[in-house]
Amino acid sequence: MSKIMKCIIAFGVLVSVGFVDSAPATAAYPERAINYIVAYRVGGGSDRTSRAFVPFLEKHLGAGAKIAIINKPGAGGNIGFNAIANAKPDGYTIGMTNFPQAIVGPIMGKVKYTIKDFDFLGNVNRGPTTFAVLKTSKYKTLADLMADVKKNPGKISIGMAALSSVHSIGTSKFMVKTGLKFNKVPFGGGGPARNALLGGHVPALAISMSAIAKFRDKVRILAQAAPERVAIGSWVPTFKEQGVDITNFVYRPVAAPKGVPAPILAKLRAAFKKAIADPGFLKVAKKQKIAVEYTSGEEMANVALASHMAHEQLWKTNPWMKKKKK
């Protein structure tokens, strides 16, 4: 037998051994519990959406997969996003990376990651910003609220999760478009912000449709920042219908830290795609007013870059919070 033939046979043996060794490792994943980080407090839109979705992600990962939800609130979500981006990329840490919150942190220079430090699994839902008031409020329409803000510039408070949140940014878009000025009041999460409105501590609230729609018996949603009315809030007029042409959405993609082994990332993405289409999840989502909108992990990387460019320009011209002095 020639030396060349011997080398070819030896190489074939090595390759086949490599395939035998690697296949079981991928098939066995996950071999322990996966940590799933939510960057906000219990009760907010991201937490509620995650808790509705995670059981179905477990189901479609198979192998008795267990996923532990860990809330890491603070700094407008940046504590949680940092934890995801800087975790060991072994497939055992994933989490919800809300857009544009996870986008604007790097723009504002507050974080130890860039938007390229994530491998996205897919997007769970997309929901427009809304302005809401209590049913007992004197504001019956968006026009009523706008008239009062015009008379009292900077004095009418509007609650929100954080000054760097998507709904703060949506409020900034509204103020730029109308020339009106609210007093923004952050509450450290969507749940606390909603509770502040329900408790009468603020007269108005900027929050996602999915986080407020099921409280329609207690609140009046004045407007939604979507080009057309979304299904879970079909009774709510858009800002555009009322003369203010703005759109603003929260995306809720799930991501892993950049560098997860390709076979594991592929398995996570495949499970994600099955979970998002699972009839059981869709039933839960409908009941909880979660506007499901799947986008693949690969496509979410493109959405992230486009969003970064748009919000970077907004930050330069109309920052949604005071810039820190260098």
C-alpha positions in Angstrom: 0.0 0.0 0.0 1.4 3.4 -1.0 2.2 6.1 1.6 -0.4 8.4 0.0 -3.1 5.7 0.3 -2.2 5.2 4.0 -2.5 8.9 4.6 -5.9 9.1 3.0 -7.1 6.1 5.1 -5.7 7.6 8.3 -7.3 11.0 7.6 -10.6 9.2 6.9 -10.4 7.5 10.3 -9.7 10.8 12.1 -12.6 12.5 10.4 -15.0 9.7 11.2 -13.9 9.6 14.8 -14.4 13.4 15.0 -18.0 13.0 13.7 -18.7 10.2 16.2 -17.3 12.3 19.1 -19.1 15.5 18.2 -22.5 14.1 17.3 -23.4 12.8 20.8 -22.3 16.1 22.4 -24.7 18.1 20.2 -27.5 15.5 20.7 -27.1 15.6 24.4 -27.5 19.4 24.7 -28.8 20.6 27.0 -27.3 18.5 29.7 -28.1 20.9 32.5 -30.4 23.8 33.2 -30.2 26.8 30.9 -30.3 30.3 32.4 -32.7 32.7 30.7 -32.1 36.3 31.7 -34.9 38.9 31.7 -33.5 42.4 32.1 -36.6 43.8 33.8 -38.6 43.1 37.0 -41.3 40.5 37.4 -44.6 41.6 36.0 -43.5 43.7 33.1 -44.2 43.0 29.4 -40.8 41.3 28.9 -41.2 39.1 32.0 -44.7 38.1 31.1 -43.8 37.3 27.5 -40.8 35.3 28.6 -42.8 33.2 31.1 -45.4 32.5 28.5 -42.9 31.4 25.9 -40.2 29.6 27.8 -42.2 26.4 28.6 -42.6 25.9 24.8 -38.9 26.5 24.2 -38.2 23.8 26.8 -40.6 21.5 25.1 -39.1 21.8 21.6 -35.5 21.6 22.9 -36.4 18.1 24.1 -34.2 15.9 26.2 -35.9 17.0 29.3 -34.7 20.6 28.9 -35.1 23.0 31.8 -34.8 26.7 31.5 -34.6 28.9 34.6 -35.8 32.5 34.2 -33.6 35.0 36.1 -34.7 38.6 36.5 -31.7 41.0 36.4 -33.3 44.5 36.4 -31.5 47.8 36.5 -30.0 50.6 34.4 -32.8 50.5 31.9 -32.1 46.8 31.1 -28.4 47.2 30.7 -27.5 45.1 33.7 -29.3 42.1 32.1 -28.1 42.8 28.6 -24.5 43.0 29.8 -25.0 39.7 31.6 -26.2 38.0 28.4 -23.5 39.4 26.2 -20.6 38.7 28.5 -21.7 35.2 29.6 -19.7 32.1 28.5 -20.9 31.2 25.0 -21.7 27.6 25.7 -25.5 27.7 25.2 -26.3 27.7 28.9 -27.1 31.4 29.1 -29.7 33.1 26.9 -32.1 35.9 27.4 -34.4 38.6 26.1 -32.6 41.5 24.5 -35.3 44.1 24.0 -35.0 46.5 21.1 -34.3 49.3 21.1 -33.2 49.2 24.8 -30.4 46.8 24.0 -29.6 49.0 20.9 -29.3 52.4 22.6 -27.0 51.4 25.5 -24.0 51.2 23.2 -25.0 54.5 21.5 -25.2 56.2 24.9 -21.8 54.6 25.9 -23.2 53.0 29.1 -22.4 49.4 28.5 -19.7 46.8 28.0 -21.1 45.3 24.8 -22.0 46.2 21.3 -25.0 45.0 19.4 -22.7 42.6 17.5 -22.0 40.7 20.7 -25.2 38.6 20.5 -26.3 35.6 18.5 -30.0 36.0 18.1 -32.4 33.0 18.2 -35.4 34.8 17.0 -38.0 37.4 17.8 -41.0 36.6 20.0 -43.2 39.6 19.6 -43.4 43.2 18.4 -45.7 45.7 20.1 -46.3 49.4 19.6 -45.9 52.1 22.2 -49.2 53.4 23.6 -50.2 56.4 25.7 -52.7 55.3 28.4 -54.6 57.0 31.2 -57.1 55.8 33.8 -60.7 55.3 32.8 -61.6 58.1 35.3 -59.1 60.5 33.7 -60.2 63.9 32.4 -58.4 63.0 29.2 -60.9 61.3 26.9 -58.8 61.6 23.8 -55.2 62.2 22.7 -56.3 65.7 21.8 -57.4 66.3 25.4 -54.0 65.2 26.7 -52.1 67.3 24.1 -54.1 70.4 24.9 -53.2 70.1 28.6 -49.5 69.5 27.9 -49.5 72.5 25.6 -50.9 74.7 28.4 -48.5 73.2 31.0 -45.2 72.5 29.2 -43.0 70.2 31.2 -45.5 69.9 34.0 -47.7 66.9 33.0 -46.0 63.7 34.0 -45.9 60.6 31.9 -44.7 57.3 33.5 -42.4 54.8 31.8 -40.1 51.9 32.6 -36.9 53.9 32.2 -35.6 57.0 30.5 -33.6 54.8 28.0 -36.6 52.6 27.4 -38.4 52.1 24.0 -41.4 54.0 25.3 -39.2 56.9 26.5 -37.8 57.1 23.0 -41.4 56.9 21.6 -42.3 59.8 23.8 -39.3 61.7 22.6 -40.5 61.1 19.0 -43.9 62.4 19.9 -42.5 65.5 21.6 -40.2 66.2 18.6 -43.2 65.8 16.2 -45.6 68.0 18.2 -43.4 70.4 19.9 -45.0 69.5 23.2 -43.0 68.7 26.4 -43.9 66.0 29.0 -42.2 65.4 32.4 -40.9 61.9 32.0 -41.0 59.8 35.1 -39.1 56.4 35.1 -40.2 53.6 37.4 -37.5 50.9 36.9 -39.7 48.5 34.9 -42.9 48.2 32.9 -44.8 46.5 35.8 -44.0 49.3 38.4 -44.8 51.9 35.8 -48.2 50.4 35.0 -48.9 50.1 38.8 -48.1 53.8 39.1 -50.8 54.6 36.6 -53.3 52.2 38.2 -52.5 53.7 41.6 -53.1 57.2 40.3 -49.5 58.3 40.9 -49.1 59.6 37.3 -51.8 61.0 35.0 -50.4 59.2 31.9 -48.3 56.2 30.9 -46.2 55.2 27.9 -46.1 51.4 27.7 -46.4 48.6 25.2 -49.8 47.5 23.9 -49.2 43.9 25.2 -48.5 45.2 28.7 -51.6 47.3 29.0 -54.3 45.9 26.7 -55.6 43.4 29.2 -56.2 46.2 31.7 -58.7 47.9 29.3 -61.4 47.8 32.0 -59.4 50.1 34.1 -57.5 52.3 31.6 -58.2 54.2 28.5 -55.6 53.7 25.8 -55.5 57.0 23.9 -53.2 56.0 21.0 -50.8 53.4 19.6 -47.6 54.1 17.7 -48.3 51.6 14.8 -48.9 52.4 11.1 -52.1 50.5 11.4 -54.1 49.2 14.4 -52.6 45.9 15.8 -55.0 43.0 16.4 -54.6 42.9 20.2 -55.6 46.6 20.3 -58.0 47.0 17.4 -60.2 49.5 19.3 -57.3 51.9 19.9 -56.7 54.6 17.2 -53.1 55.2 16.0 -51.2 58.4 16.6 -51.3 58.9 12.8 -55.1 58.7 12.7 -55.1 61.6 15.2 -52.7 63.8 13.3 -49.3 62.7 14.8 -47.4 60.6 12.3 -45.1 58.5 14.5 -44.4 54.8 14.8 -42.5 53.1 17.7 -42.2 49.5 18.5 -40.7 47.2 21.1 -39.1 44.1 19.7 -38.5 41.2 22.1 -35.8 38.9 20.5 -34.1 36.1 22.5 -30.3 35.9 22.2 -27.2 34.1 23.3 -23.7 35.6 23.7 -21.7 35.7 20.5 -19.7 32.5 19.8 -22.1 29.7 20.8 -20.9 26.5 19.0 -22.7 26.3 15.6 -24.5 23.0 16.3 -25.9 24.3 19.6 -27.0 27.6 18.1 -28.7 25.7 15.3 -30.5 23.5 17.8 -31.6 26.6 19.8 -32.9 28.4 16.7 -34.7 25.3 15.5 -36.4 24.9 18.8 -37.3 28.6 18.9 -38.9 28.4 15.5 -41.1 25.4 16.6 -42.0 27.0 19.9 -43.2 30.3 18.4 -45.5 28.3 16.1 -46.7 25.9 18.7 -50.6 26.1 19.0 -50.3 25.9 22.8 -48.1 29.0 22.9 -50.3 30.9 20.4 -53.3 30.1 22.6 -51.5 31.5 25.7 -50.3 34.5 23.8 -53.8 35.3 22.6 -55.1 35.1 26.1 -52.3 37.3 27.5 -52.6 39.9 24.6 -49.1 39.1 23.4 -48.6 40.2 19.7 -46.6 37.3 18.4 -44.4 38.2 15.4 -41.6 35.7 14.5 -38.4 36.9 12.9 -35.5 34.6 12.4 -32.3 35.0 14.4 -30.3 35.7 11.2 -32.8 38.4 10.2 -32.8 40.0 13.7 -29.1 40.7 13.3 -30.0 42.9 10.3 -32.9 44.5 12.3 -30.4 45.3 15.1 -27.9 47.1 12.8 -30.7 49.1 11.0 -32.1 50.1 14.4 -28.7 51.1 15.7 -28.2 53.5 12.8 -31.7 55.1 13.2 -31.4 55.6 17.0 -27.8 56.8 16.8 -29.1 59.7 14.6 -32.0 60.4 16.9 -29.6 60.5 19.9 -27.4 63.0 18.1 -30.2 65.4 17.3 -32.9 64.8 19.9 -31.5 62.7 22.9 -34.3 61.1 24.9 -32.4 61.8 28.2 -29.7 64.3 29.3 -26.3 63.4 27.9 -23.7 63.0 30.6 -20.8 65.4 30.5 -17.5 63.9 29.6 
